[in-house]
Amino acid sequence: MSAFDGIAGAPGVTIRPGRRPAILEVVFAAKPAETVRSELKARGFRWARTYGCWYGPAERLPDYLADPSSTGHAPDIDLVNGY
């Protein structure tokens, strides 16, 4: 069992333990907006095409992804239209 098991994510976002220690994988139900992708990149996250997820250091995960109550929702994620 990992220390990151059971982390709640914003609606449409799955957060799971990474394949290496202290790394998280973030999976979106649909492609996130450019602003979300840019913030992930700025925080040291990278896109893993093979696994279909973003991965990066757990301590740098944006608060709105880990705790949807911090801002109410993840911004600019349109699950209806797929982007």
Contact map, one row per residue, 1 for C-alpha under 8 A:
11101000000000000000000000000000000000000000000000000000000000000000000000000000000
11111000000000001000000000000000000000000000000000000000000000000000000000000000000
11111000000000000000000000000000000000000000000000000000000000000000000000000000000
01111110000000011000000100000000000000000000000000000000000000000000000000000000000
11111110000000011000000000000000000000000000000000000000000000000000000000000000000
00011111000000000000000000000000000000000000000000000000000000000000000000000000000
00011111100000110000000000000000000000000000000000000000000000000100000000000000000
00000111110001100000000000000000000000000000000000000000000000000110000000000000000
00000011111111100000000000000000000000000000000000000000000000001111000000000000000
00000001111111000000000000000000000000000000000000000000000000011111000011000000000
00000000111110000000000000000000000000000000000000000000000000000001000011000000000
00000000111111000000000000011100000000000000000000000000000000000000000000000010000
00000000111111100000000001111000000000000000000000000000000000001000000000000000000
00000001110111110000000001110000000000000000000000000000000000000000000000000000000
00000011100011111000000111100000000000000000000000000000000000000100000000000000000
00011010000001111100000111000000000000000000000000000000000000000000000000000000000
01011000000000111110001110000000000000000000000000000000000000000000000000000000000
00000000000000011111111110000000000000000000000000000010000000000000000000000000000
00000000000000001111101000000000000000000000000000000000000000000000000000000000000
00000000000000000111111000000000000000000000000000000000000000000000000000000000000
00000000000000000111111000000000000000000000000000000000000000000000000000000000000
00000000000000000101111100000000000000000000000000000000110000000000000000000000000
00000000000000001111111110000000000000000000000000000011110000000000000000000000000
00010000000000111100011111000000000000000000000000000011110000000000000000000000000
00000000000000111100001111100000000000000000000000001111000000000000000000000000000
00000000000011110000000111110000000000000000000000001110000000000000000000000000000
00000000000011100000000011111000000000000000000000011100000000000000000000000000000
00000000000111000000000001111111000000000000000000001000000000000000000000000000000
00000000000110000000000000111110000000000000000000000000000000000000000000000010000
00000000000100000000000000011111000000000000000000000000000000000000000000001110011
00000000000000000000000000011111100000000000000000000000000000000000000000001000011
00000000000000000000000000010111110110000000000000000000000000000000000000011100001
00000000000000000000000000000011111110000000000000000000000000000000000000011000001
00000000000000000000000000000001111111000000000000000000000000000000000000000000000
00000000000000000000000000000000111111100000000000000000000000000000000000010000000
00000000000000000000000000000001111111110000000000000000000000000000000000110000000
00000000000000000000000000000001111111111000000000000000000000000000000000000000000
00000000000000000000000000000000011111111100000000000000000000000000000000000000000
00000000000000000000000000000000001111111110000000000000000000000000000000000000000
00000000000000000000000000000000000111111111110000000000000011000000000000000000000
00000000000000000000000000000000000011111111110000000000000000000000000000000000000
00000000000000000000000000000000000001111111100000000000000000000000000000000000000
00000000000000000000000000000000000000111111100000000000000110000000000000000000000
00000000000000000000000000000000000000011111110000000001100100000000000000000000000
00000000000000000000000000000000000000011111111000000111100000000000000000000000000
00000000000000000000000000000000000000011001111100000111000000000000000000000000000
00000000000000000000000000000000000000000000111110011110000000000000000000000000000
00000000000000000000000000000000000000000000011111111110000000000000000000000000000
00000000000000000000000000000000000000000000001111111000000000000000000000000000000
00000000000000000000000000000000000000000000000111110000000000000000000000000000000
00000000000000000000000000000000000000000000000111111000000000000000000000000000000
00000000000000000000000000100000000000000000001111111100000000000000000000000000000
00000000000000000000000011110000000000000000001110111110000000000000000000000000000
00000000000000000000000011100000000000000000111100011111000000000000000000000000000
00000000000000000100001111000000000000000000111100001111100000000000000000000000000
00000000000000000000001110000000000000000001110000000111110110000000000000000000000
00000000000000000000011100000000000000000001100000000011111110000000000000000000000
00000000000000000000011100000000000000000000000000000001111110000000000000000000000
00000000000000000000000000000000000000000000000000000000111110000000000000000000000
00000000000000000000000000000000000000000011000000000001111111000000000000000000000
00000000000000000000000000000000000000010010000000000001111111101100000000000000000
00000000000000000000000000000000000000010000000000000000000111111100000000000000000
00000000000000000000000000000000000000000000000000000000000011111111010000000000000
00000000010000000000000000000000000000000000000000000000000001111111111111000000000
00000000110010000000000000000000000000000000000000000000000011111111000011000000000
00000011110000100000000000000000000000000000000000000000000011111111000000000000000
00000001110000000000000000000000000000000000000000000000000000111111110000000000000
00000000111000000000000000000000000000000000000000000000000000111111111111000000000
00000000000000000000000000000000000000000000000000000000000000010011111110000000000
00000000000000000000000000000000000000000000000000000000000000110011111110000000000
00000000000000000000000000000000000000000000000000000000000000010001111111000000000
00000000000000000000000000000000000000000000000000000000000000010001111111000000000
00000000011000000000000000000000000000000000000000000000000000011001111111100000000
00000000011000000000000000000000000000000000000000000000000000011001001111111000000
00000000000000000000000000000000000100000000000000000000000000000000000011111000000
00000000000000000000000000000001101100000000000000000000000000000000000001111100000
00000000000000000000000000000111100000000000000000000000000000000000000001111110001
00000000000000000000000000000101000000000000000000000000000000000000000000011111111
00000000000100000000000000001100000000000000000000000000000000000000000000001111111
00000000000000000000000000000000000000000000000000000000000000000000000000000111110
00000000000000000000000000000000000000000000000000000000000000000000000000000111111
00000000000000000000000000000110000000000000000000000000000000000000000000000111111
00000000000000000000000000000111100000000000000000000000000000000000000000001110111
